[in-house]
Amino acid sequence: TGRTALNDYILASRELLIIAAGLSIQDPRARPLAAKEAAATAHKRFVAPGSDFLTLLNIWDAVHDQWERLRTQGARRKFCRANFLSYLRMREWQDLHAQLHGALEDVTQFKLNESNADYAAIHRAILTGLLGHVALRKERNLYQATGNRQVTIFPGSAVHDRSERRVVASHHKGKPPPKPASTQQPPWIMAGEMVETSQLFARTVAGIDPLWIVQLAP
């Protein structure tokens, strides 16, 4: 989101309004204990590799694409159940999005940019509000955040490395241990929130360019 130099109105990205509202509700994905495998399979279609923020956007787009066709509340509820999504949380998300849109219209002249923003534009904008939630990768799923905090990527994140670690014992004296497998995890991340339970978890995570931090922090 940014104010233009020549026109006195706010030009806001369509994606940012959706993501901002989505971060304000509980995760709309349902994970019932009796159907964990089926839920995980259903949720895979929404995953955006490298960014949980874009995963939220994918959920919104998939649901609202269908809701345009499904006019009755019953049909929409059935669609959400089939895709292991909470109908009530999707409605809450929709309501918050409408409120945010209305609030922007109330405070200034407002224009929504309907063209698709790229990865950098979306994540740079989000980063301006999350500069205290950046972290540097130390090892598999473990990052060092600000304040010298050690944070673990939440297992439900698209950034979480699910590959199995295998310890191979060498029978040849002096033979070096095998090299660890390469990882697709980004060197730098930002997190929508840091949640401390059994340990400190980074939730709603995306890879970022550390130069963005240098540019935006001032």
C-alpha positions as CSV (number, residue, x, y, z in Angstrom):
1,T,0.0,0.0,0.0
2,G,1.4,3.5,-0.8
3,R,0.4,7.1,-1.5
4,T,1.1,8.2,-5.0
5,A,3.1,11.3,-5.6
6,L,0.8,12.9,-8.2
7,N,-2.7,12.0,-7.0
8,D,-4.1,12.3,-3.5
9,Y,-5.5,8.8,-3.1
10,I,-4.3,5.5,-1.7
11,L,-3.5,2.8,-4.2
12,A,-3.9,-0.5,-2.4
13,S,-3.0,-4.0,-3.6
14,R,-6.0,-6.4,-3.8
15,E,-3.7,-9.1,-2.4
16,L,-2.7,-7.0,0.7
17,L,-6.2,-6.4,1.8
18,I,-7.0,-10.1,1.6
19,I,-3.9,-11.1,3.5
20,A,-4.2,-8.4,6.1
21,A,-7.8,-9.6,6.9
22,G,-6.7,-13.3,6.8
23,L,-3.9,-12.6,9.4
24,S,-6.6,-11.3,11.8
25,I,-8.6,-14.5,12.0
26,Q,-7.9,-18.0,13.1
27,D,-6.5,-20.4,10.5
28,P,-9.5,-21.3,8.3
29,R,-8.2,-24.8,7.6
30,A,-9.9,-27.5,9.6
31,R,-7.8,-30.5,10.8
32,P,-10.1,-33.0,12.5
33,L,-8.2,-35.7,14.3
34,A,-10.3,-38.4,12.7
35,A,-9.4,-37.2,9.2
36,K,-5.9,-35.8,9.4
37,E,-4.7,-37.5,6.2
38,A,-7.7,-36.4,4.2
39,A,-7.4,-32.8,5.5
40,A,-3.7,-32.6,4.6
41,T,-4.4,-33.9,1.1
42,A,-7.2,-31.3,0.6
43,H,-5.0,-28.5,1.9
44,K,-2.1,-29.3,-0.4
45,R,-3.9,-27.7,-3.4
46,F,-3.7,-24.3,-1.6
47,V,0.0,-24.4,-0.8
48,A,2.3,-21.7,-2.3
49,P,5.9,-23.0,-2.0
50,G,8.0,-20.5,0.0
51,S,5.1,-18.4,1.4
52,D,2.3,-19.0,3.8
53,F,1.0,-15.5,3.0
54,L,0.4,-16.6,-0.6
55,T,-1.1,-19.8,0.7
56,L,-3.7,-17.7,2.5
57,L,-4.3,-15.8,-0.8
58,N,-4.8,-19.1,-2.6
59,I,-7.4,-20.2,-0.1
60,W,-9.3,-17.0,-0.5
61,D,-9.2,-17.2,-4.3
62,A,-10.3,-20.8,-4.4
63,V,-13.2,-20.3,-2.0
64,H,-14.5,-17.1,-3.6
65,D,-14.2,-18.5,-7.1
66,Q,-16.6,-21.2,-6.0
67,W,-18.8,-19.0,-3.9
68,E,-19.6,-16.9,-6.9
69,R,-21.2,-20.0,-8.4
70,L,-22.7,-21.4,-5.2
71,R,-25.4,-19.0,-4.3
72,T,-26.9,-20.8,-1.3
73,Q,-25.5,-21.0,2.2
74,G,-25.9,-24.8,2.3
75,A,-23.9,-25.3,-0.9
76,R,-21.1,-23.0,0.4
77,R,-21.0,-24.9,3.7
78,K,-20.8,-28.2,1.8
79,F,-17.9,-26.9,-0.3
80,C,-16.0,-25.8,2.8
81,R,-16.6,-29.2,4.5
82,A,-15.3,-31.0,1.3
83,N,-12.2,-29.0,1.4
84,F,-11.7,-29.1,5.2
85,L,-12.2,-25.3,5.6
86,S,-14.2,-23.6,8.4
87,Y,-17.3,-22.0,6.9
88,L,-17.6,-19.6,9.9
89,R,-14.0,-18.5,9.7
90,M,-14.3,-17.9,6.0
91,R,-17.3,-15.7,6.6
92,E,-15.4,-13.9,9.4
93,W,-12.5,-13.3,6.9
94,Q,-14.9,-12.0,4.3
95,D,-16.5,-9.6,6.8
96,L,-13.2,-8.3,8.0
97,H,-12.1,-7.8,4.4
98,A,-15.2,-5.7,3.8
99,Q,-14.6,-3.7,7.0
100,L,-11.0,-3.0,6.0
101,H,-12.1,-1.9,2.5
102,G,-14.7,0.3,4.0
103,A,-12.3,1.9,6.5
104,L,-9.9,2.8,3.7
105,E,-12.7,4.4,1.8
106,D,-13.7,6.4,4.9
107,V,-10.3,7.9,5.7
108,T,-9.1,8.8,2.2
109,Q,-9.8,8.6,-1.5
110,F,-9.2,4.9,-2.2
111,K,-8.4,2.9,-5.3
112,L,-8.0,-0.8,-5.4
113,N,-5.3,-2.1,-7.7
114,E,-6.8,-5.2,-9.3
115,S,-3.7,-6.2,-11.3
116,N,-1.7,-9.0,-9.7
117,A,1.2,-7.8,-7.6
118,D,4.4,-9.9,-7.8
119,Y,6.1,-11.8,-4.9
120,A,8.5,-9.0,-4.0
121,A,5.8,-6.2,-4.0
122,I,3.5,-8.2,-1.7
123,H,6.2,-9.4,0.7
124,R,8.0,-6.0,0.9
125,A,4.7,-4.4,1.9
126,I,4.0,-7.1,4.6
127,L,7.6,-6.8,5.9
128,T,7.1,-3.1,6.8
129,G,4.9,-4.3,9.6
130,L,7.0,-7.4,10.6
131,L,10.6,-6.1,10.9
132,G,10.8,-7.6,14.4
133,H,9.9,-11.0,13.0
134,V,12.7,-11.6,10.6
135,A,15.1,-14.5,11.1
136,L,18.3,-16.1,9.6
137,R,18.5,-19.9,9.0
138,K,20.9,-21.8,11.2
139,E,20.0,-25.4,10.4
140,R,17.0,-27.5,9.2
141,N,13.8,-25.7,10.4
142,L,15.8,-23.7,13.0
143,Y,16.3,-19.9,12.6
144,Q,17.8,-17.2,14.7
145,A,15.4,-14.3,15.1
146,T,15.9,-10.8,16.5
147,G,16.9,-10.6,20.2
148,N,19.0,-13.7,19.7
149,R,15.9,-15.9,19.8
150,Q,15.9,-19.4,18.4
151,V,12.7,-20.1,16.5
152,T,11.4,-23.3,14.8
153,I,9.4,-23.2,11.6
154,F,5.9,-24.4,12.5
155,P,5.3,-27.9,11.0
156,G,2.2,-26.7,9.2
157,S,4.2,-24.1,7.2
158,A,4.9,-24.4,3.5
159,V,8.5,-23.5,4.5
160,H,8.9,-26.4,6.9
161,D,11.4,-29.0,5.7
162,R,9.7,-32.4,5.9
163,S,12.5,-34.4,4.6
164,E,13.7,-37.2,6.9
165,R,17.1,-36.8,8.5
166,R,19.0,-40.1,8.1
167,V,22.1,-40.9,10.2
168,V,24.3,-43.2,8.3
169,A,27.0,-45.0,10.3
170,S,30.3,-45.4,8.5
171,H,32.1,-48.7,8.8
172,H,35.3,-47.4,7.4
173,K,37.6,-45.7,10.0
174,G,38.4,-42.2,9.1
175,K,35.8,-41.9,6.4
176,P,34.0,-38.4,6.6
177,P,30.3,-38.4,7.4
178,P,27.9,-38.0,4.5
179,K,27.0,-34.4,3.5
180,P,23.6,-33.3,4.6
181,A,21.0,-33.1,1.8
182,S,20.5,-29.7,0.2
183,T,17.5,-27.7,1.4
184,Q,15.0,-25.5,-0.3
185,Q,14.5,-23.5,2.9
186,P,15.1,-19.7,2.4
187,P,18.2,-18.3,4.2
188,W,16.0,-15.4,5.5
189,I,12.4,-15.4,6.5
190,M,9.7,-13.2,8.1
191,A,6.9,-14.6,10.2
192,G,3.4,-13.3,10.7
193,E,3.7,-14.3,14.4
194,M,6.0,-15.9,16.9
195,V,4.1,-18.4,19.2
196,E,5.6,-19.9,22.3
197,T,4.2,-23.3,23.3
198,S,6.6,-26.3,23.8
199,Q,9.1,-24.0,22.0
200,L,9.1,-20.8,20.1
201,F,7.5,-21.3,16.7
202,A,7.5,-19.0,13.6
203,R,4.0,-19.2,12.1
204,T,2.8,-17.8,8.7
205,V,6.3,-17.7,7.2
206,A,7.8,-16.5,3.9
207,G,11.2,-16.3,2.4
208,I,12.5,-12.7,2.0
209,D,15.5,-10.9,0.5
210,P,17.6,-9.5,3.4
211,L,18.2,-6.3,1.3
212,W,14.5,-5.5,1.8
213,I,15.2,-5.2,5.6
214,V,18.0,-2.8,5.0
215,Q,15.9,-0.7,2.6
216,L,12.7,-0.7,4.7
217,A,13.9,-0.6,8.3
218,P,14.8,3.1,8.4
